[in-house]
Amino acid sequence: MTTAQPFLPAACPRLVIKIGSSLLVDPDGGVRRDWLASLVADIAARHAAGQRPVIVSSGAIALGAQRLGLPKRGRASVEDAQAAAATGQIALSQVWADLLGRHGLTAAQILVTLDDLEDRRRYLNASATLDRLLSLGVVPVINENDSVATTEIRFGDNDRLAARVAQAAGAGGVILLSDVDGLFSANPARDPDAAMIDRVERIDAAVLAMATADTASGMGSGGMASKLEAARIATGAGIALAIASGQHDHPLARFDSSGRGTLFVADRRGGARKAWLSGRLRVKGRILVDAGACAALRSGKSLLAAGVTGVEGLFARGDAVDVVGPDGAVLARGLIEYDSGDAARIAGRRSAAHADLLGYAPRAALIHRDHLVML
Ligand code: GLU
């Protein structure tokens, strides 16, 4: 099946496999061990064929909640979720280490926070660790460090985390295994005409509109919206992403043979640094620009202050900001050269006036084109 091709070992030496909570944990809070063993057999087969899998595993909160007897599957409060994650994570790691060990594979655990992948230096550090582990043939098992991450600085769902991990690991593909078969044109539970989309070349407004708010399974936190966001991050970084069902045994072998699922085709434009930038989740401000500046950016130029019509948000030099055109659409994202106060001071003003307005020698641009990515 053509849909599954990008994920075969020869075509995709490194692959991220994300497993949702509802697949790992049964409704009573126990580990779905038999299913997991069948998945691990698939993973071991790929490893033996030369592929290096990276596992992004949810389930810590759901498992811990059961062990601690917490209500609402551990999601009644942030404190509950943090306690549940700390308790569940140790059990989760044991299960992975045990099942992978049965195939002679060594597991390694990495728990990351959003900042570990948003801060460039820490991101490169995580990337180097993953690289070393994979070159040693170890299978990294990754989750968000939910016990220390606070609400404002969390991924919150492992879909987007998986896309960021794929970038850090230099993976060519991501498979999101969940309790849905793929992306549907409408909610299949409600609309008999809903059809599954096999292949998405570009994540445009029509595709985004297919994600409804009620697609979450109730156990994990990622619905279709977070899967589409993960697809945007991955494909923008040149990584293919598939949503496939994990509701049967041997889900990877099944995906290979049936090709059933939704494939988001990788976008090959742009370099690694720009991909990291466009995948950033935290943006500190918005720079509003006129039509002339939009045209300049589209032709590959830097953003100059003269074309800026407004500055929103509080940010420091080096923060990520969105660039918004006169129609209100975000057209680019970049690392700003000035803090918000100085950016507002020189907004709309020609470069010759900047030194007087700022009291120091101005920089060449508000956002240099090397630190700017068109969205
Ligand atoms: N990190 C969470 C956990 O391990 C899951 C996040 C998600 O549902 O995607 O429980």
Boltz pocket constraint, residues with backbone or C-beta under 6 A from the ligand:
constraints:
  - pocket:
      binder: B
      contacts: [[A, 21], [A, 57], [A, 58], [A, 59], [A, 60], [A, 61], [A, 62], [A, 85], [A, 143], [A, 144], [A, 146], [A, 156], [A, 157], [A, 158], [A, 159], [A, 219], [A, 220], [A, 221], [A, 222]]
      max_distance: 6.0
